[in-house]
Amino acid sequence: MSSHSVSDTLTKAAGNRKEARHGTAALVIGHCAGLMDITTLPIWVGIVLIGQLALDPQRAGFLLTLFLGSVVLSSLCIAPKLSRLNRKRIASAAYAVAGMAFASMPSVSGSYTLLASAHVVAGLAVGCGLSIVHGTMGSTANPHRTAAMAFSSLSLLSILVMATLPPLVGKNGPNIFFYTMSGIMFTAALAALLAFPKVARAIQHDQSKLAKLPTRVWFGIAGVSLLMVSHSMVFGFIERVGGWHGFSAAQITTVLVISGFVNLVPVALSSLLERRLPASGVVIAGPLIQATAAVAVTQFSGYGVYIVATSVLIAVVTFTHVFAFGVLARLDPSGRVVAATPVMVMAGSATGPLLGGVLALHVGYGSLGWAALVLGLLSALCFRLGTRKA
């Protein structure tokens, strides 16, 4: 081989690596934007909708249910068609529409109907973009590692958001929250437009890959959904629970920031322990630990318990989700299941805020912990059935 051929080969390889890095970065940014709604639940529900816009817990929870339900509906439509779509164009357009929807919310916040409509539009757009991002992540060389990288970045961004947004909202009003979410969505749109990985659209499909999904996969999907019902039901009202226990706004903000830092540890460990921990054991234990933390944070009023339990609530769901993502990606090589990750995550998350709001309004915040315990047991059972023969 001539020196010119060697040089051309090395240059091409370096270019491919650079393109792959940029593509991964675009996926990570899209992941962070798409799941920022889950991260900001305490701010969105407790501080903005209830604290600033004076909605009762049930009406505030219903707005989040509309948003997250729209994410589910959109993802259900997009995921089966993933292999035939121009992912770059659609993902960038979807996040741009989400950005515009969030930017419109300050001007319509005086009307519950218009605000609800804006939440629906934003949810449909986010579901489309996130479904494409997760489907593409599932086809990378190592989906588990890519997911761990994405969740690590989400944790870092969450720390910044949790540290800065609550005091800004308290000082400047709810609009700063909506504009921040809009900016995050527009950033994801730009990243997708400039660097989304090139994926060829499939003209003909391998029938073996499009075969009927095994029953155990459906149990895994149910396990993730139930885990997210429990998480969003408790975490969405964690700021209100803190106030119910008598903690100040500064104390609650401190806990949210601490929990963000704590979350960096399990995210990093999820990558390091990929081949050292049995994935089946992790996904079964995760919901049980999360349920225990939910009972603790709602039944005990000590500030130390509030700090530890809130941190565990976030950390465990992230750690479990990374392992569940890797398991489902291996069980279904076609990528259909991981492309439907928004359906699994948001179907659960869509139910949680409304369920939590109804329980909080009619029974009290203490009931959230016991409901989470039931959901945790059901989630663990589903994961046990889903991984039994894997």
BALOBA-1460 file (C-alpha; in Angstrom, 3 decimals):
// residues 390
<rec num="1" residu="m" x="0.000" y="0.000" z="0.000"/>
<rec num="2" residu="s" x="1.427" y="3.417" z="-0.964"/>
<rec num="3" residu="s" x="2.104" y="6.164" z="1.553"/>
<rec num="4" residu="h" x="-0.710" y="8.238" z="0.006"/>
<rec num="5" residu="s" x="-3.198" y="5.383" z="0.477"/>
<rec num="6" residu="v" x="-2.169" y="4.948" z="4.112"/>
<rec num="7" residu="s" x="-2.481" y="8.683" z="4.692"/>
<rec num="8" residu="d" x="-5.929" y="8.798" z="3.063"/>
<rec num="9" residu="t" x="-7.084" y="5.826" z="5.129"/>
<rec num="10" residu="l" x="-5.899" y="7.414" z="8.392"/>
<rec num="11" residu="t" x="-7.496" y="10.741" z="7.490"/>
<rec num="12" residu="k" x="-10.787" y="9.051" z="6.658"/>
<rec num="13" residu="a" x="-10.729" y="7.067" z="9.908"/>
<rec num="14" residu="a" x="-10.040" y="10.218" z="11.924"/>
<rec num="15" residu="g" x="-12.919" y="11.941" z="10.163"/>
<rec num="16" residu="n" x="-15.258" y="9.051" z="10.944"/>
<rec num="17" residu="r" x="-14.278" y="9.136" z="14.615"/>
<rec num="18" residu="k" x="-14.860" y="12.891" z="14.743"/>
<rec num="19" residu="e" x="-18.253" y="12.485" z="13.072"/>
<rec num="20" residu="a" x="-19.157" y="9.703" z="15.505"/>
<rec num="21" residu="r" x="-18.245" y="11.907" z="18.479"/>
<rec num="22" residu="h" x="-20.317" y="14.762" z="17.130"/>
<rec num="23" residu="g" x="-23.211" y="12.393" z="16.477"/>
<rec num="24" residu="t" x="-23.028" y="11.038" z="20.017"/>
<rec num="25" residu="a" x="-22.989" y="14.588" z="21.360"/>
<rec num="26" residu="a" x="-26.156" y="15.399" z="19.392"/>
<rec num="27" residu="l" x="-27.850" y="12.293" z="20.810"/>
<rec num="28" residu="v" x="-26.817" y="13.198" z="24.351"/>
<rec num="29" residu="i" x="-28.135" y="16.760" z="23.972"/>
<rec num="30" residu="g" x="-31.403" y="15.430" z="22.545"/>
<rec num="31" residu="h" x="-31.684" y="12.982" z="25.437"/>
<rec num="32" residu="c" x="-31.145" y="15.752" z="27.993"/>
<rec num="33" residu="a" x="-33.743" y="18.013" z="26.366"/>
<rec num="34" residu="g" x="-36.283" y="15.220" z="26.042"/>
<rec num="35" residu="l" x="-36.004" y="14.121" z="29.671"/>
<rec num="36" residu="m" x="-35.605" y="17.581" z="31.192"/>
<rec num="37" residu="d" x="-39.325" y="17.513" z="31.963"/>
<rec num="38" residu="i" x="-38.826" y="14.542" z="34.316"/>
<rec num="39" residu="t" x="-35.876" y="16.255" z="35.997"/>
<rec num="40" residu="t" x="-37.708" y="19.519" z="36.559"/>
<rec num="41" residu="l" x="-40.952" y="17.993" z="37.883"/>
<rec num="42" residu="p" x="-40.626" y="19.535" z="41.392"/>
<rec num="43" residu="i" x="-40.022" y="22.994" z="39.908"/>
<rec num="44" residu="w" x="-42.659" y="22.655" z="37.195"/>
<rec num="45" residu="v" x="-45.433" y="21.271" z="39.411"/>
<rec num="46" residu="g" x="-44.650" y="22.559" z="42.890"/>
<rec num="47" residu="i" x="-43.005" y="25.946" z="42.331"/>
<rec num="48" residu="v" x="-44.384" y="27.132" z="38.965"/>
<rec num="49" residu="l" x="-47.889" y="25.689" z="38.566"/>
<rec num="50" residu="i" x="-48.925" y="25.483" z="42.233"/>
<rec num="51" residu="g" x="-46.721" y="28.121" z="43.865"/>
<rec num="52" residu="q" x="-46.686" y="30.809" z="41.153"/>
<rec num="53" residu="l" x="-49.818" y="30.189" z="39.061"/>
<rec num="54" residu="a" x="-51.914" y="29.195" z="42.114"/>
<rec num="55" residu="l" x="-53.312" y="25.960" z="40.654"/>
<rec num="56" residu="d" x="-54.460" y="23.229" z="43.027"/>
<rec num="57" residu="p" x="-52.441" y="19.962" z="43.020"/>
<rec num="58" residu="q" x="-54.991" y="18.125" z="40.882"/>
<rec num="59" residu="r" x="-55.139" y="20.768" z="38.115"/>
<rec num="60" residu="a" x="-51.354" y="21.188" z="38.158"/>
<rec num="61" residu="g" x="-50.849" y="17.440" z="37.948"/>
<rec num="62" residu="f" x="-53.317" y="17.222" z="35.073"/>
<rec num="63" residu="l" x="-51.268" y="19.703" z="33.003"/>
<rec num="64" residu="l" x="-48.201" y="17.486" z="33.387"/>
<rec num="65" residu="t" x="-50.304" y="14.442" z="32.581"/>
<rec num="66" residu="l" x="-51.445" y="16.150" z="29.359"/>
<rec num="67" residu="f" x="-47.852" y="16.963" z="28.437"/>
<rec num="68" residu="l" x="-46.464" y="13.522" z="29.227"/>
<rec num="69" residu="g" x="-49.458" y="11.746" z="27.717"/>
<rec num="70" residu="s" x="-48.829" y="13.661" z="24.495"/>
<rec num="71" residu="v" x="-45.217" y="12.464" z="24.591"/>
<rec num="72" residu="v" x="-46.509" y="8.898" z="24.789"/>
<rec num="73" residu="l" x="-48.955" y="9.343" z="21.913"/>
<rec num="74" residu="s" x="-46.312" y="10.896" z="19.682"/>
<rec num="75" residu="s" x="-43.763" y="8.204" z="20.468"/>
<rec num="76" residu="l" x="-46.304" y="5.457" z="19.766"/>
<rec num="77" residu="c" x="-46.764" y="6.879" z="16.276"/>
<rec num="78" residu="i" x="-43.066" y="7.477" z="15.563"/>
<rec num="79" residu="a" x="-41.344" y="4.379" z="17.005"/>
<rec num="80" residu="p" x="-42.785" y="1.774" z="14.576"/>
<rec num="81" residu="k" x="-41.797" y="3.931" z="11.582"/>
<rec num="82" residu="l" x="-38.313" y="4.787" z="12.842"/>
<rec num="83" residu="s" x="-36.358" y="2.890" z="10.170"/>
<rec num="84" residu="r" x="-38.152" y="4.721" z="7.336"/>
<rec num="85" residu="l" x="-37.739" y="8.284" z="8.630"/>
<rec num="86" residu="n" x="-35.228" y="11.024" z="7.924"/>
<rec num="87" residu="r" x="-34.172" y="11.181" z="11.547"/>
<rec num="88" residu="k" x="-32.032" y="14.302" z="11.318"/>
<rec num="89" residu="r" x="-34.715" y="16.531" z="9.801"/>
<rec num="90" residu="i" x="-37.560" y="15.271" z="11.941"/>
<rec num="91" residu="a" x="-35.637" y="15.405" z="15.228"/>
<rec num="92" residu="s" x="-34.434" y="18.972" z="14.624"/>
<rec num="93" residu="a" x="-37.915" y="20.110" z="13.571"/>
<rec num="94" residu="a" x="-39.563" y="18.391" z="16.543"/>
<rec num="95" residu="y" x="-37.334" y="20.062" z="19.129"/>
<rec num="96" residu="a" x="-37.795" y="23.425" z="17.396"/>
<rec num="97" residu="v" x="-41.590" y="23.082" z="17.674"/>
<rec num="98" residu="a" x="-41.197" y="22.143" z="21.357"/>
<rec num="99" residu="g" x="-39.096" y="25.263" z="21.884"/>
<rec num="100" residu="m" x="-41.783" y="27.441" z="20.323"/>
<rec num="101" residu="a" x="-44.513" y="25.799" z="22.414"/>
<rec num="102" residu="f" x="-42.654" y="26.465" z="25.677"/>
<rec num="103" residu="a" x="-41.923" y="30.041" z="24.567"/>
<rec num="104" residu="s" x="-45.664" y="30.598" z="24.071"/>
<rec num="105" residu="m" x="-46.643" y="29.463" z="27.573"/>
<rec num="106" residu="p" x="-45.996" y="32.799" z="29.364"/>
<rec num="107" residu="s" x="-48.437" y="34.590" z="27.051"/>
<rec num="108" residu="v" x="-51.219" y="32.024" z="27.614"/>
<rec num="109" residu="s" x="-50.674" y="31.289" z="31.323"/>
<rec num="110" residu="g" x="-53.793" y="33.268" z="32.217"/>
<rec num="111" residu="s" x="-56.018" y="30.745" z="30.457"/>
<rec num="112" residu="y" x="-55.986" y="27.165" z="31.720"/>
<rec num="113" residu="t" x="-57.345" y="25.892" z="28.389"/>
<rec num="114" residu="l" x="-54.684" y="27.641" z="26.299"/>
<rec num="115" residu="l" x="-51.953" y="26.620" z="28.728"/>
<rec num="116" residu="a" x="-53.144" y="23.025" z="28.482"/>
<rec num="117" residu="s" x="-53.091" y="23.248" z="24.677"/>
<rec num="118" residu="a" x="-49.507" y="24.522" z="24.737"/>
<rec num="119" residu="h" x="-48.563" y="21.602" z="26.992"/>
<rec num="120" residu="v" x="-50.092" y="19.169" z="24.490"/>
<rec num="121" residu="v" x="-48.186" y="20.662" z="21.530"/>
<rec num="122" residu="a" x="-44.922" y="20.662" z="23.481"/>
<rec num="123" residu="g" x="-45.479" y="17.049" z="24.533"/>
<rec num="124" residu="l" x="-46.197" y="15.844" z="20.998"/>
<rec num="125" residu="a" x="-43.024" y="17.518" z="19.729"/>
<rec num="126" residu="v" x="-40.813" y="16.254" z="22.561"/>
<rec num="127" residu="g" x="-42.132" y="12.708" z="22.120"/>
<rec num="128" residu="c" x="-41.245" y="12.754" z="18.441"/>
<rec num="129" residu="g" x="-37.711" y="14.054" z="18.975"/>
<rec num="130" residu="l" x="-36.961" y="11.853" z="21.970"/>
<rec num="131" residu="s" x="-38.239" y="8.704" z="20.271"/>
<rec num="132" residu="i" x="-35.887" y="9.277" z="17.331"/>
<rec num="133" residu="v" x="-32.970" y="10.030" z="19.661"/>
<rec num="134" residu="h" x="-33.497" y="6.900" z="21.778"/>
<rec num="135" residu="g" x="-34.047" y="4.674" z="18.755"/>
<rec num="136" residu="t" x="-30.747" y="5.877" z="17.331"/>
<rec num="137" residu="m" x="-29.000" y="5.416" z="20.691"/>
<rec num="138" residu="g" x="-30.207" y="1.819" z="20.708"/>
<rec num="139" residu="s" x="-28.409" y="1.113" z="17.426"/>
<rec num="140" residu="t" x="-25.034" y="2.422" z="18.587"/>
<rec num="141" residu="a" x="-22.118" y="0.050" z="19.194"/>
<rec num="142" residu="n" x="-22.781" y="-0.047" z="22.960"/>
<rec num="143" residu="p" x="-26.275" y="1.156" z="23.905"/>
<rec num="144" residu="h" x="-25.606" y="0.709" z="27.645"/>
<rec num="145" residu="r" x="-22.542" y="2.948" z="27.518"/>
<rec num="146" residu="t" x="-24.261" y="5.545" z="25.343"/>
<rec num="147" residu="a" x="-27.198" y="5.634" z="27.767"/>
<rec num="148" residu="a" x="-24.831" y="5.993" z="30.733"/>
<rec num="149" residu="m" x="-23.104" y="8.922" z="29.006"/>
<rec num="150" residu="a" x="-26.460" y="10.536" z="28.274"/>
<rec num="151" residu="f" x="-27.699" y="10.155" z="31.847"/>
<rec num="152" residu="s" x="-24.393" y="11.523" z="33.202"/>
<rec num="153" residu="s" x="-24.844" y="14.652" z="31.108"/>
<rec num="154" residu="l" x="-28.480" y="14.917" z="32.200"/>
<rec num="155" residu="s" x="-27.379" y="14.750" z="35.837"/>
<rec num="156" residu="l" x="-24.858" y="17.568" z="35.363"/>
<rec num="157" residu="l" x="-27.436" y="19.737" z="33.621"/>
<rec num="158" residu="s" x="-29.961" y="18.931" z="36.340"/>
<rec num="159" residu="i" x="-27.601" y="20.218" z="39.025"/>
<rec num="160" residu="l" x="-27.310" y="23.539" z="37.209"/>
<rec num="161" residu="v" x="-31.075" y="23.777" z="36.692"/>
<rec num="162" residu="m" x="-31.972" y="22.804" z="40.262"/>
<rec num="163" residu="a" x="-29.462" y="25.276" z="41.708"/>
<rec num="164" residu="t" x="-30.468" y="28.277" z="39.604"/>
<rec num="165" residu="l" x="-34.121" y="27.982" z="38.558"/>
<rec num="166" residu="p" x="-35.990" y="27.886" z="41.928"/>
<rec num="167" residu="p" x="-34.564" y="31.200" z="43.187"/>
<rec num="168" residu="l" x="-34.949" y="32.774" z="39.735"/>
<rec num="169" residu="v" x="-38.593" y="31.699" z="39.556"/>
<rec num="170" residu="g" x="-39.170" y="33.018" z="43.063"/>
<rec num="171" residu="k" x="-37.652" y="36.379" z="42.118"/>
<rec num="172" residu="n" x="-38.844" y="36.841" z="38.524"/>
<rec num="173" residu="g" x="-41.967" y="34.701" z="38.260"/>
<rec num="174" residu="p" x="-42.902" y="31.536" z="36.326"/>
<rec num="175" residu="n" x="-41.996" y="32.839" z="32.863"/>
<rec num="176" residu="i" x="-38.283" y="32.271" z="33.455"/>
<rec num="177" residu="f" x="-38.967" y="28.546" z="33.767"/>
<rec num="178" residu="f" x="-40.826" y="28.330" z="30.465"/>
<rec num="179" residu="y" x="-38.165" y="30.371" z="28.645"/>
<rec num="180" residu="t" x="-35.416" y="28.159" z="30.068"/>
<rec num="181" residu="m" x="-37.184" y="25.036" z="28.819"/>
<rec num="182" residu="s" x="-37.616" y="26.717" z="25.437"/>
<rec num="183" residu="g" x="-33.899" y="27.476" z="25.227"/>
<rec num="184" residu="i" x="-33.012" y="23.874" z="26.046"/>
<rec num="185" residu="m" x="-35.313" y="22.610" z="23.278"/>
<rec num="186" residu="f" x="-33.882" y="25.028" z="20.702"/>
<rec num="187" residu="t" x="-30.362" y="23.901" z="21.652"/>
<rec num="188" residu="a" x="-31.339" y="20.285" z="20.977"/>
<rec num="189" residu="a" x="-32.873" y="21.302" z="17.637"/>
<rec num="190" residu="l" x="-29.655" y="23.029" z="16.571"/>
<rec num="191" residu="a" x="-27.498" y="20.087" z="17.688"/>
<rec num="192" residu="a" x="-29.665" y="17.648" z="15.715"/>
<rec num="193" residu="l" x="-29.551" y="19.865" z="12.634"/>
<rec num="194" residu="l" x="-25.761" y="20.168" z="12.718"/>
<rec num="195" residu="a" x="-24.546" y="16.780" z="13.936"/>
<rec num="196" residu="f" x="-27.248" y="14.101" z="14.140"/>
<rec num="197" residu="p" x="-25.758" y="10.700" z="13.196"/>
<rec num="198" residu="k" x="-26.341" y="9.609" z="9.621"/>
<rec num="199" residu="v" x="-28.673" y="6.629" z="9.543"/>
<rec num="200" residu="a" x="-29.777" y="5.105" z="6.273"/>
<rec num="201" residu="r" x="-33.507" y="4.645" z="5.882"/>
<rec num="202" residu="a" x="-34.505" y="1.011" z="5.402"/>
<rec num="203" residu="i" x="-36.422" y="0.173" z="2.233"/>
<rec num="204" residu="q" x="-36.950" y="-3.482" z="3.025"/>
<rec num="205" residu="h" x="-37.042" y="-4.945" z="6.510"/>
<rec num="206" residu="d" x="-35.552" y="-8.134" z="7.785"/>
<rec num="207" residu="q" x="-38.644" y="-10.095" z="8.799"/>
<rec num="208" residu="s" x="-36.720" y="-11.878" z="11.539"/>
<rec num="209" residu="k" x="-36.088" y="-8.546" z="13.217"/>
<rec num="210" residu="l" x="-39.713" y="-7.482" z="12.870"/>
<rec num="211" residu="a" x="-41.102" y="-10.663" z="14.396"/>
<rec num="212" residu="k" x="-43.534" y="-10.536" z="17.265"/>
<rec num="213" residu="l" x="-41.928" y="-9.311" z="20.468"/>
<rec num="214" residu="p" x="-41.360" y="-11.973" z="23.151"/>
<rec num="215" residu="t" x="-43.668" y="-11.824" z="26.174"/>
<rec num="216" residu="r" x="-40.750" y="-11.105" z="28.494"/>
<rec num="217" residu="v" x="-40.090" y="-7.862" z="26.602"/>
<rec num="218" residu="w" x="-43.605" y="-6.672" z="27.407"/>
<rec num="219" residu="f" x="-43.030" y="-7.435" z="31.091"/>
<rec num="220" residu="g" x="-39.847" y="-5.353" z="30.906"/>
<rec num="221" residu="i" x="-41.783" y="-2.494" z="29.340"/>
<rec num="222" residu="a" x="-44.399" y="-2.709" z="32.108"/>
<rec num="223" residu="g" x="-41.653" y="-2.705" z="34.747"/>
<rec num="224" residu="v" x="-40.152" y="0.532" z="33.398"/>
<rec num="225" residu="s" x="-43.579" y="2.176" z="33.150"/>
<rec num="226" residu="l" x="-44.559" y="1.289" z="36.718"/>
<rec num="227" residu="l" x="-41.182" y="2.480" z="37.984"/>
<rec num="228" residu="m" x="-41.822" y="5.859" z="36.353"/>
<rec num="229" residu="v" x="-45.396" y="6.102" z="37.711"/>
<rec num="230" residu="s" x="-43.984" y="5.792" z="41.206"/>
<rec num="231" residu="h" x="-41.122" y="8.194" z="40.518"/>
<rec num="232" residu="s" x="-43.174" y="11.003" z="38.978"/>
<rec num="233" residu="m" x="-45.947" y="10.615" z="41.535"/>
<rec num="234" residu="v" x="-43.570" y="11.206" z="44.455"/>
<rec num="235" residu="f" x="-40.792" y="13.311" z="42.924"/>
<rec num="236" residu="g" x="-43.252" y="15.635" z="41.184"/>
<rec num="237" residu="f" x="-44.547" y="16.696" z="44.613"/>
<rec num="238" residu="i" x="-41.269" y="16.437" z="46.529"/>
<rec num="239" residu="e" x="-41.109" y="20.224" z="46.882"/>
<rec num="240" residu="r" x="-44.658" y="20.255" z="48.300"/>
<rec num="241" residu="v" x="-43.793" y="17.351" z="50.624"/>
<rec num="242" residu="g" x="-40.856" y="19.389" z="51.952"/>
<rec num="243" residu="g" x="-43.145" y="22.327" z="52.661"/>
<rec num="244" residu="w" x="-45.638" y="19.965" z="54.300"/>
<rec num="245" residu="h" x="-42.864" y="18.810" z="56.648"/>
<rec num="246" residu="g" x="-42.108" y="22.453" z="57.488"/>
<rec num="247" residu="f" x="-38.876" y="23.002" z="55.547"/>
<rec num="248" residu="s" x="-38.056" y="26.406" z="54.058"/>
<rec num="249" residu="a" x="-37.699" y="27.130" z="50.335"/>
<rec num="250" residu="a" x="-33.920" y="27.449" z="50.767"/>
<rec num="251" residu="q" x="-33.724" y="24.066" z="52.510"/>
<rec num="252" residu="i" x="-35.752" y="22.393" z="49.754"/>
<rec num="253" residu="t" x="-33.627" y="23.940" z="46.996"/>
<rec num="254" residu="t" x="-30.491" y="22.740" z="48.790"/>
<rec num="255" residu="v" x="-31.870" y="19.194" z="48.840"/>
<rec num="256" residu="l" x="-32.661" y="19.296" z="45.113"/>
<rec num="257" residu="v" x="-29.110" y="20.423" z="44.329"/>
<rec num="258" residu="i" x="-27.574" y="17.798" z="46.648"/>
<rec num="259" residu="s" x="-29.670" y="15.077" z="45.028"/>
<rec num="260" residu="g" x="-28.350" y="16.161" z="41.640"/>
<rec num="261" residu="f" x="-24.744" y="15.743" z="42.789"/>
<rec num="262" residu="v" x="-25.540" y="12.399" z="44.408"/>
<rec num="263" residu="n" x="-27.069" y="11.235" z="41.129"/>
<rec num="264" residu="l" x="-23.687" y="11.523" z="39.410"/>
<rec num="265" residu="v" x="-22.389" y="8.553" z="41.408"/>
<rec num="266" residu="p" x="-24.856" y="5.858" z="40.275"/>
<rec num="267" residu="v" x="-24.762" y="7.176" z="36.701"/>
<rec num="268" residu="a" x="-20.996" y="6.711" z="36.606"/>
<rec num="269" residu="l" x="-21.259" y="3.343" z="38.356"/>
<rec num="270" residu="s" x="-23.859" y="2.124" z="35.858"/>
<rec num="271" residu="s" x="-21.197" y="2.297" z="33.156"/>
<rec num="272" residu="l" x="-18.377" y="0.813" z="35.241"/>
<rec num="273" residu="l" x="-20.519" y="-2.026" z="36.608"/>
<rec num="274" residu="e" x="-22.159" y="-2.989" z="33.318"/>
<rec num="275" residu="r" x="-20.451" y="-6.399" z="33.236"/>
<rec num="276" residu="r" x="-20.003" y="-6.836" z="36.983"/>
<rec num="277" residu="l" x="-23.609" y="-6.717" z="38.171"/>
<rec num="278" residu="p" x="-26.397" y="-8.962" z="36.888"/>
<rec num="279" residu="a" x="-28.795" y="-6.701" z="35.015"/>
<rec num="280" residu="s" x="-31.764" y="-8.806" z="36.125"/>
<rec num="281" residu="g" x="-30.895" y="-8.275" z="39.793"/>
<rec num="282" residu="v" x="-30.449" y="-4.534" z="39.331"/>
<rec num="283" residu="v" x="-33.808" y="-3.964" z="37.637"/>
<rec num="284" residu="i" x="-35.639" y="-6.045" z="40.265"/>
<rec num="285" residu="a" x="-33.983" y="-4.388" z="43.262"/>
<rec num="286" residu="g" x="-34.313" y="-0.842" z="41.890"/>
<rec num="287" residu="p" x="-38.097" y="-0.432" z="42.283"/>
<rec num="288" residu="l" x="-37.991" y="-1.921" z="45.805"/>
<rec num="289" residu="i" x="-35.297" y="0.519" z="46.956"/>
<rec num="290" residu="q" x="-37.147" y="3.418" z="45.342"/>
<rec num="291" residu="a" x="-40.385" y="2.434" z="47.095"/>
<rec num="292" residu="t" x="-38.591" y="2.308" z="50.451"/>
<rec num="293" residu="a" x="-37.249" y="5.822" z="49.880"/>
<rec num="294" residu="a" x="-40.733" y="7.074" z="48.951"/>
<rec num="295" residu="v" x="-42.208" y="5.718" z="52.186"/>
<rec num="296" residu="a" x="-39.367" y="7.274" z="54.189"/>
<rec num="297" residu="v" x="-39.657" y="10.751" z="52.633"/>
<rec num="298" residu="t" x="-43.420" y="10.918" z="53.180"/>
<rec num="299" residu="q" x="-43.685" y="9.287" z="56.621"/>
<rec num="300" residu="f" x="-40.691" y="10.801" z="58.465"/>
<rec num="301" residu="s" x="-40.297" y="14.546" z="58.948"/>
<rec num="302" residu="g" x="-36.574" y="14.739" z="59.758"/>
<rec num="303" residu="y" x="-34.508" y="16.937" z="57.425"/>
<rec num="304" residu="g" x="-31.770" y="14.300" z="57.182"/>
<rec num="305" residu="v" x="-34.308" y="11.712" z="56.052"/>
<rec num="306" residu="y" x="-35.634" y="14.211" z="53.473"/>
<rec num="307" residu="i" x="-32.142" y="14.723" z="52.028"/>
<rec num="308" residu="v" x="-31.237" y="11.034" z="51.839"/>
<rec num="309" residu="a" x="-34.604" y="9.778" z="50.617"/>
<rec num="310" residu="t" x="-34.917" y="12.448" z="47.895"/>
<rec num="311" residu="s" x="-31.414" y="11.646" z="46.657"/>
<rec num="312" residu="v" x="-32.186" y="7.926" z="46.581"/>
<rec num="313" residu="l" x="-35.430" y="8.531" z="44.666"/>
<rec num="314" residu="i" x="-33.520" y="10.153" z="41.809"/>
<rec num="315" residu="a" x="-30.388" y="8.026" z="41.882"/>
<rec num="316" residu="v" x="-32.100" y="4.641" z="41.936"/>
<rec num="317" residu="v" x="-34.448" y="5.363" z="39.042"/>
<rec num="318" residu="t" x="-31.520" y="6.536" z="36.884"/>
<rec num="319" residu="f" x="-29.315" y="3.559" z="37.748"/>
<rec num="320" residu="t" x="-32.157" y="1.113" z="37.121"/>
<rec num="321" residu="h" x="-33.174" y="2.765" z="33.858"/>
<rec num="322" residu="v" x="-29.668" y="2.528" z="32.373"/>
<rec num="323" residu="f" x="-29.570" y="-1.225" z="33.034"/>
<rec num="324" residu="a" x="-33.135" y="-1.657" z="31.761"/>
<rec num="325" residu="f" x="-32.222" y="0.211" z="28.548"/>
<rec num="326" residu="g" x="-29.322" y="-2.155" z="27.915"/>
<rec num="327" residu="v" x="-31.421" y="-5.240" z="28.660"/>
<rec num="328" residu="l" x="-34.236" y="-4.209" z="26.322"/>
<rec num="329" residu="a" x="-31.788" y="-3.259" z="23.562"/>
<rec num="330" residu="r" x="-30.332" y="-6.783" z="23.684"/>
<rec num="331" residu="l" x="-33.729" y="-8.498" z="23.856"/>
<rec num="332" residu="d" x="-34.963" y="-6.638" z="20.762"/>
<rec num="333" residu="p" x="-32.148" y="-6.061" z="18.197"/>
<rec num="334" residu="s" x="-34.569" y="-4.316" z="15.786"/>
<rec num="335" residu="g" x="-34.468" y="-1.205" z="17.976"/>
<rec num="336" residu="r" x="-38.262" y="-0.918" z="18.167"/>
<rec num="337" residu="v" x="-38.408" y="-1.259" z="21.949"/>
<rec num="338" residu="v" x="-35.705" y="1.282" z="22.792"/>
<rec num="339" residu="a" x="-37.177" y="3.639" z="20.197"/>
<rec num="340" residu="a" x="-40.327" y="3.406" z="22.302"/>
<rec num="341" residu="t" x="-38.423" y="4.335" z="25.478"/>
<rec num="342" residu="p" x="-40.387" y="7.608" z="25.667"/>
<rec num="343" residu="v" x="-43.580" y="5.522" z="25.698"/>
<rec num="344" residu="m" x="-42.354" y="3.445" z="28.632"/>
<rec num="345" residu="v" x="-40.973" y="6.389" z="30.579"/>
<rec num="346" residu="m" x="-43.656" y="8.920" z="29.824"/>
<rec num="347" residu="a" x="-46.635" y="6.542" z="30.054"/>
<rec num="348" residu="g" x="-45.653" y="6.021" z="33.661"/>
<rec num="349" residu="s" x="-44.676" y="9.627" z="34.198"/>
<rec num="350" residu="a" x="-47.920" y="10.863" z="32.632"/>
<rec num="351" residu="t" x="-49.982" y="8.911" z="35.146"/>
<rec num="352" residu="g" x="-47.887" y="9.860" z="38.164"/>
<rec num="353" residu="p" x="-48.557" y="13.628" z="38.470"/>
<rec num="354" residu="l" x="-52.325" y="13.250" z="38.159"/>
<rec num="355" residu="l" x="-52.425" y="10.288" z="40.553"/>
<rec num="356" residu="g" x="-50.193" y="12.147" z="42.990"/>
<rec num="357" residu="g" x="-52.300" y="15.294" z="42.706"/>
<rec num="358" residu="v" x="-55.540" y="13.427" z="43.372"/>
<rec num="359" residu="l" x="-54.056" y="11.604" z="46.382"/>
<rec num="360" residu="a" x="-52.462" y="14.785" z="47.764"/>
<rec num="361" residu="l" x="-55.669" y="16.791" z="47.407"/>
<rec num="362" residu="h" x="-58.103" y="14.224" z="48.790"/>
<rec num="363" residu="v" x="-55.978" y="12.063" z="51.135"/>
<rec num="364" residu="g" x="-52.795" y="13.967" z="51.891"/>
<rec num="365" residu="y" x="-49.124" y="13.915" z="50.915"/>
<rec num="366" residu="g" x="-48.432" y="11.014" z="53.277"/>
<rec num="367" residu="s" x="-50.465" y="8.683" z="51.045"/>
<rec num="368" residu="l" x="-47.947" y="9.053" z="48.196"/>
<rec num="369" residu="g" x="-45.437" y="6.821" z="49.967"/>
<rec num="370" residu="w" x="-47.828" y="3.916" z="50.440"/>
<rec num="371" residu="a" x="-49.011" y="4.151" z="46.834"/>
<rec num="372" residu="a" x="-45.357" y="4.098" z="45.733"/>
<rec num="373" residu="l" x="-44.789" y="0.939" z="47.772"/>
<rec num="374" residu="v" x="-47.555" y="-0.897" z="45.894"/>
<rec num="375" residu="l" x="-46.240" y="0.332" z="42.532"/>
<rec num="376" residu="g" x="-42.679" y="-0.662" z="43.449"/>
<rec num="377" residu="l" x="-43.721" y="-4.217" z="44.251"/>
<rec num="378" residu="l" x="-45.606" y="-4.491" z="40.936"/>
<rec num="379" residu="s" x="-42.648" y="-3.082" z="38.991"/>
<rec num="380" residu="a" x="-40.211" y="-5.527" z="40.608"/>
<rec num="381" residu="l" x="-42.559" y="-8.419" z="39.804"/>
<rec num="382" residu="c" x="-42.756" y="-7.368" z="36.151"/>
<rec num="383" residu="f" x="-38.972" y="-7.123" z="35.894"/>
<rec num="384" residu="r" x="-38.662" y="-10.562" z="37.512"/>
<rec num="385" residu="l" x="-40.993" y="-12.072" z="34.897"/>
<rec num="386" residu="g" x="-39.304" y="-10.155" z="32.097"/>
<rec num="387" residu="t" x="-35.756" y="-11.298" z="32.885"/>
<rec num="388" residu="r" x="-36.484" y="-14.822" z="34.116"/>
<rec num="389" residu="k" x="-35.679" y="-16.526" z="30.785"/>
<rec num="390" residu="a" x="-33.333" y="-13.901" z="29.376"/>
